[in-house]
Amino acid sequence: MPASSTITKSEVVAYAIEVIQRDFEVGEVTEASRFEEDLDLDSLDVVEVLFALGEHFNLDLWTPTTQVQGDNLAMPPRLDTYTVGRLCEEALTGTIGI
């Protein structure tokens, strides 16, 4: 189920940036920052950010589009180009790519 329409993407992005800067040793973070290429974060770090967003905004991240392979989440195939903005947009609309 997508999040409430009262939550804006800019709010989600701002909180994601706050979480990344608080929890990881990274430089500047923007909506266009790529997790792997720009921030040197791996898939587990992305999941940590995702769950922080879900918890903070009460987002239902387990939708029918969520793919689980065995005990592992199926991460976006191109984490090197997966951006903070894309993660936030997918979390907000309930179409997260994991």
Number of C-alpha atoms within 10 A of each C-alpha: 13 15 17 12 9 6 12 13 18 13 12 22 21 16 18 24 20 13 16 23 14 10 12 12 10 13 10 10 18 15 16 13 18 20 22 18 14 17 18 13 18 13 16 11 16 20 15 14 22 22 16 17 22 18 12 12 17 13 21 16 25 15 13 10 12 15 15 11 7 7 6 9 15 14 17 14 10 8 16 17 16 18 21 24 21 19 25 25 18 17 25 26 17 20 18 23 17 19
